Amino acid sequence: MLGVRRKFDAAFGEGAVRIVRETDKSVAVVARDLGVVAQTLGN
């Protein structure tokens, strides 16, 4: 069975991108911390 598809609002995405840009954390680390797929955040 596949997982449940979650929807994130624009504010969540903007915040996630801001964390990556303003810290020394990689996309993979931030994605793991936020519970999202790294490829999704990278896109």
Residue frames relative to the residue before (quaternion, step in Angstrom):
aa qw qx qy qz dx dy dz
M 1.0000 0.0000 0.0000 0.0000 0.00 0.00 0.00
L 0.4193 -0.7110 0.5111 0.2396 3.54 -0.97 0.86
G 0.5747 -0.5983 0.4372 0.3472 3.54 -1.23 0.48
V 0.5930 -0.5611 0.4432 0.3703 3.53 -1.31 0.27
R 0.3741 -0.7202 0.5395 0.2245 3.57 -0.89 0.94
R 0.1757 -0.7934 0.5774 0.0792 3.55 -0.73 1.09
K 0.2636 -0.7388 0.5968 0.1687 3.54 -1.18 0.58
F 0.1595 -0.7775 0.6044 0.0689 3.53 -1.02 0.89
D 0.4206 -0.7037 0.5050 0.2700 3.56 -0.95 0.80
A 0.7126 -0.4712 0.3179 0.4111 3.55 -1.30 0.31
A 0.6297 0.5521 -0.3388 0.4288 3.59 1.00 -0.77
F 0.6270 0.5267 -0.3348 0.4662 3.59 1.03 -0.76
G 0.6742 0.5023 -0.2901 0.4572 3.56 0.88 -0.95
E 0.6571 0.5059 -0.3082 0.4663 3.56 0.94 -0.87
G 0.6502 0.5153 -0.3114 0.4634 3.56 1.01 -0.79
A 0.6457 0.5194 -0.3163 0.4619 3.57 0.99 -0.82
V 0.6559 0.4953 -0.3070 0.4799 3.57 0.94 -0.85
R 0.6253 0.5392 -0.3341 0.4545 3.59 1.00 -0.80
I 0.6343 0.5288 -0.3363 0.4527 3.61 0.95 -0.83
V 0.6618 0.5024 -0.3108 0.4616 3.59 0.90 -0.90
R 0.7112 0.4755 -0.2689 0.4424 3.57 0.84 -0.94
E 0.7696 0.4005 -0.1964 0.4569 3.58 0.95 -0.86
T 0.7122 0.3609 -0.2561 0.5449 3.59 1.24 -0.05
D 0.5630 -0.5912 0.4563 0.3539 3.54 -1.31 0.08
K 0.4578 0.6962 -0.4426 0.3314 3.59 1.28 0.14
S 0.4586 -0.6695 0.5119 0.2819 3.55 -1.12 0.70
V 0.6720 -0.4694 0.3814 0.4273 3.54 -1.32 0.27
A 0.6510 0.5354 -0.3159 0.4355 3.58 0.95 -0.88
V 0.6694 0.4960 -0.3007 0.4641 3.59 0.94 -0.86
V 0.6623 0.4958 -0.3048 0.4719 3.58 0.89 -0.91
A 0.6428 0.5248 -0.3239 0.4545 3.58 0.94 -0.86
R 0.6555 0.5031 -0.3138 0.4677 3.58 0.91 -0.89
D 0.6535 0.5239 -0.3112 0.4490 3.60 0.94 -0.90
L 0.7357 0.4105 -0.2213 0.4912 3.58 1.04 -0.80
G 0.4668 -0.7055 0.4260 0.3209 3.58 1.26 -0.17
V 0.5593 0.5623 -0.4141 0.4466 3.58 1.07 0.72
V 0.5863 -0.5664 0.4388 0.3780 3.57 -1.28 0.30
A 0.5467 -0.6544 0.4196 0.3112 3.56 -0.90 0.98
Q 0.6358 0.5315 -0.3364 0.4473 3.61 0.97 -0.78
T 0.6281 0.5321 -0.3328 0.4600 3.58 1.03 -0.75
L 0.6767 0.4722 -0.2880 0.4860 3.57 0.89 -0.89
G 0.6407 0.5399 -0.3222 0.4406 3.57 1.00 -0.77
N 0.6277 0.5311 -0.3355 0.4598 3.55 1.09 -0.69
